[in-house]
Amino acid sequence: MKVAGFDIGGANTDLAVIDFKGDEIKNIEVDFAYLPMWSNNDDLSKVLVELIKNICPVDEIDAVDTKKDGVLDVVAKCEQTFDCPIAYVGIDGMMSKEEIEKTPLKAAAANWIATAQIATLISDDCIFIDTGSTTTDIIPIKNGKECAIGKSDFDRSATGELVYTGTLRTNLASFLDKVELNGKEYRVASELFAQTADVYTVLDLIGEDDYICDTFDGESKSKLDCAKRIARVVCADLEMLDMDDIVEMCKFIHQKQVEQIADGLKQVHETQNLDLIVTTGLGKDILDKKAAELLGLEVKSMGDILTDDECTVAPAVGTAVMMNKYV
């Protein structure tokens, strides 16, 4: 049976189609699309269908799962789009349309529940970190079950289990006060000048194909245009700074974001007394591994059992696994 799992976030919609034989995974195919829900919400149905068609014909799909912050709107679109069994990931497991309609908040921002399904394939006792384009989930797992203290994003932001920072879409001014350059400290401009995708493009840690979100200034995603945007963060330009200066700035910024994630991880580690860290998502090697190593913790990667592309859409993979058990 083929099961499709969708992870519908604020900026990206991810898909994993898993071919199951009983509980055994025979094959996984993944895809994703940049879909900013704050501006292109009406395109969701079209994008869901296009993602499915990229992998297999719609009539081959046996089940579809999805999750979204604006739960009821997405549920309605999914019910209208697909003629097949559908269920949704909630904080207590899979939920039917009727259950969602009664308690929609149980399915709001619950994709980390699905990712926990995969982390347990590596260890039943660990902390998994999933850094995507926008946010970082830091979720404790004990005895094969997630044991997060917070259940909503509001609660998790206080427990260290959610750090609102990501590999692509994070405004640099959101976690920087100053930047060190050539032995001096420069205060940053609190404007939408540059984002983390610009930094990791300059450092060759992501490619242009990974830079799937819009740029802040509407210009290209080339290394040169990324450097121009980063220079503006300290009220400069590329006549005032050369590329060596920009690279030095980027290395400093990278380290500060690693420290930001390590701060949340330290809180969860000390609360739960768990020493093994399992990383996934686009930022698993760029940020999460380094944050764990900064704290002296043991690190394993979901890349040991999944491809890099599958790790990037880990919540969608986990959703399909949960749906296979649900149906």
C-alpha positions in Angstrom: 0.0 0.0 0.0 1.2 3.5 -0.9 0.7 6.1 1.8 1.3 9.9 1.3 2.3 12.1 4.2 2.1 15.8 3.9 3.8 18.4 6.2 2.1 21.7 5.5 4.1 24.5 7.2 4.1 28.2 7.1 6.6 28.4 4.2 7.0 24.9 2.8 4.8 22.0 2.0 6.6 18.6 2.0 5.5 15.2 0.7 6.7 11.7 1.4 5.1 8.7 -0.4 6.0 5.4 1.2 5.3 2.0 -0.3 4.5 -0.3 2.6 4.2 -4.1 2.7 2.6 -4.5 6.1 4.8 -2.4 8.4 7.8 -2.9 6.2 9.0 0.1 4.2 9.8 -1.0 0.7 10.4 2.5 -0.9 10.3 6.2 0.0 9.9 9.0 -2.5 9.9 12.7 -1.4 9.2 16.1 -2.8 8.5 19.6 -1.5 7.4 23.0 -2.7 7.9 26.5 -1.4 4.4 27.8 -0.5 4.1 30.8 1.8 0.8 30.3 3.4 0.5 33.9 4.5 0.2 35.0 0.9 -0.6 32.0 -1.3 -3.0 30.0 0.9 -5.5 29.6 -2.0 -2.8 27.7 -4.0 -2.7 24.8 -1.4 -5.0 22.4 -3.2 -3.1 22.9 -6.5 0.3 22.4 -4.8 -0.9 19.2 -3.0 -2.0 17.7 -6.3 1.2 18.8 -8.2 3.4 17.2 -5.5 1.5 14.0 -5.7 1.7 14.0 -9.6 5.4 14.5 -9.4 5.8 11.1 -7.7 2.8 9.0 -8.9 -0.7 9.3 -10.3 -3.3 10.5 -7.9 -5.3 7.2 -8.3 -2.4 5.2 -6.8 -2.6 6.9 -3.4 -4.3 5.0 -0.6 -3.9 7.6 2.2 -3.0 11.3 2.7 -2.1 13.1 5.9 -1.5 16.7 6.6 -1.0 19.3 9.3 -1.1 23.1 9.3 -1.3 26.1 11.7 -4.6 27.1 10.3 -6.0 23.6 10.8 -9.6 23.8 9.7 -8.8 25.6 6.5 -6.3 23.0 5.5 -8.6 20.2 6.5 -11.3 21.6 4.2 -8.9 21.9 1.3 -7.6 18.4 1.8 -11.1 16.9 2.0 -12.0 18.7 -1.2 -8.8 17.7 -3.0 -8.5 13.9 -2.3 -11.0 11.1 -2.6 -9.2 8.6 -0.3 -8.8 7.9 3.4 -7.4 11.0 5.2 -6.2 11.6 8.7 -4.2 14.3 10.4 -1.3 14.4 12.9 -2.3 15.7 16.3 -0.4 15.9 19.6 -2.2 12.6 20.7 -1.6 10.8 17.4 -3.7 10.5 14.2 -7.0 12.3 14.2 -10.1 12.1 11.9 -11.8 15.0 10.3 -14.5 14.8 12.9 -12.0 14.8 15.8 -10.1 17.7 14.2 -13.3 19.7 14.0 -13.9 19.2 17.7 -10.4 20.0 18.9 -8.5 21.7 16.0 -5.7 23.1 18.2 -4.5 19.5 18.9 -3.3 19.4 15.2 -1.7 22.9 15.2 2.0 22.8 14.6 2.1 19.1 15.5 4.5 17.9 12.8 7.2 17.2 15.4 5.0 14.4 16.7 5.5 12.7 13.3 9.2 13.2 13.3 9.5 11.4 16.6 8.3 8.2 14.9 11.5 8.1 12.9 13.9 9.2 15.7 13.0 6.1 17.6 14.4 3.9 14.8 17.8 5.2 16.0 17.2 5.2 19.7 14.3 4.9 22.2 16.0 7.4 24.5 17.3 10.5 22.9 16.7 14.1 22.1 15.9 14.8 18.4 16.6 18.1 16.8 14.9 19.0 13.5 16.1 22.3 12.1 14.2 23.2 8.9 13.9 26.5 7.0 12.3 28.4 9.8 12.3 26.7 13.2 14.1 24.2 15.3 12.2 21.4 17.2 14.1 19.9 20.2 12.0 16.9 21.3 12.9 14.5 24.1 12.1 10.8 23.6 12.1 8.2 26.4 11.2 4.5 26.2 10.3 5.0 22.5 7.8 7.8 23.1 8.1 11.6 22.9 7.9 13.2 26.3 7.9 16.9 25.5 6.8 19.1 28.3 5.2 21.7 26.0 2.5 20.7 23.6 1.8 24.1 21.9 4.4 26.4 20.2 3.7 28.9 23.0 4.5 26.3 25.7 7.5 24.8 23.9 9.1 28.2 23.5 9.5 28.3 27.3 10.8 24.8 27.7 13.6 24.9 25.1 11.7 22.5 22.9 11.1 25.1 20.2 13.8 27.6 19.1 12.4 29.9 16.4 15.4 29.9 14.2 16.1 28.1 10.9 18.5 27.4 8.1 16.9 29.7 5.5 14.3 32.2 6.5 15.6 33.6 9.8 16.2 37.4 9.8 19.8 37.9 11.0 18.7 40.8 13.2 16.5 38.4 15.2 19.4 36.8 16.9 22.3 39.3 16.5 23.0 42.5 18.4 26.5 42.9 17.1 28.9 41.4 14.5 32.6 41.0 15.1 34.7 42.0 12.1 38.4 42.8 11.9 38.7 43.1 15.7 35.8 45.5 16.1 32.2 45.0 17.1 29.5 46.5 14.8 25.9 46.9 15.9 23.4 45.4 13.4 20.6 47.2 11.7 17.2 45.9 12.8 15.8 45.6 9.3 14.8 42.9 6.9 18.1 43.1 5.1 19.5 39.5 5.1 18.5 36.0 6.2 20.3 32.8 7.2 20.0 31.4 3.6 22.3 34.3 2.5 24.9 33.3 5.1 25.0 29.6 4.3 25.1 30.4 0.6 28.2 32.5 1.1 29.8 29.7 3.2 28.9 27.1 0.6 26.9 25.1 3.1 23.8 25.2 0.9 23.4 25.4 -2.8 21.1 27.7 -4.8 18.6 24.7 -5.1 18.4 24.7 -1.3 17.6 28.4 -1.2 13.9 27.8 -1.9 12.5 30.9 -0.1 12.2 34.5 -1.5 15.1 36.9 -0.9 14.4 39.9 1.2 15.3 42.4 -1.5 13.8 40.5 -4.5 17.2 40.1 -6.1 18.9 36.9 -7.1 20.2 34.1 -4.8 23.8 34.3 -6.2 26.7 34.4 -3.8 27.3 38.0 -4.8 23.8 39.2 -4.1 23.8 37.3 -0.8 27.0 39.2 0.1 25.4 42.5 -0.8 22.4 41.8 1.6 24.7 40.7 4.4 26.8 43.9 4.1 23.6 45.9 4.6 23.2 44.3 8.1 26.0 46.5 9.3 25.0 49.4 7.1 27.7 48.8 4.6 28.1 47.7 1.0 30.6 45.8 -1.2 32.6 49.0 -1.8 33.2 49.2 1.9 33.6 45.5 2.6 35.3 42.8 0.4 34.3 39.2 0.1 36.9 38.2 2.8 35.1 40.5 5.2 31.7 39.0 4.3 33.0 35.5 4.8 34.4 36.5 8.2 31.0 38.0 9.2 29.2 34.8 8.0 31.4 32.6 10.1 30.7 34.7 13.2 26.9 34.7 12.4 27.0 30.9 11.9 28.5 30.4 15.3 25.9 32.7 17.0 23.1 30.7 15.5 24.7 27.4 16.7 24.9 28.9 20.2 21.2 30.0 20.0 20.2 26.3 19.3 22.6 25.0 21.9 20.9 27.2 24.5 17.5 25.4 23.9 19.2 22.0 23.7 21.0 22.6 27.0 17.6 23.3 28.7 16.0 20.1 27.4 19.1 18.1 28.1 19.3 19.3 31.7 15.5 18.8 32.2 15.3 15.3 30.7 18.8 14.0 31.5 19.3 12.6 28.0 22.7 12.6 26.4 22.2 11.2 22.9 21.2 13.7 20.2 19.6 12.6 16.9 19.6 15.3 14.2 17.5 15.7 11.1 16.3 18.4 8.7 18.1 20.8 6.4 20.2 22.1 9.3 21.2 18.7 10.8 24.9 19.1 9.9 25.0 22.9 9.5 23.6 23.7 12.9 22.3 20.8 15.0 25.4 18.6 15.0 27.6 21.6 15.9 25.2 22.7 18.7 25.3 19.2 20.3 29.1 19.1 20.0 29.3 22.5 21.6 27.7 21.0 24.7 29.8 17.8 24.5 26.9 15.5 23.7 26.8 12.4 21.6 25.4 12.9 18.2 23.8 10.6 15.6 22.2 11.6 12.4 18.9 10.4 10.8 21.1 10.4 7.7 22.3 7.0 8.9 18.9 5.5 7.9 17.4 8.1 5.5 18.8 10.0 2.6 19.5 13.8 2.9 16.3 14.5 0.9 14.3 12.3 3.2 15.7 13.9 6.3 14.7 17.3 4.9 11.0 16.2 4.9 11.3 14.0 8.0 7.9 15.1 9.4 6.2 14.0 6.1 7.9 10.6 6.3 6.8 10.2 9.9 3.3 11.2 9.0 3.1 8.4 6.4 4.4 5.9 8.9 1.7 6.9 11.4 -1.0 6.8 8.7 0.0 3.3 7.7 -0.6 2.1 11.3 -3.8 4.2 11.5 -5.5 2.7 8.5 
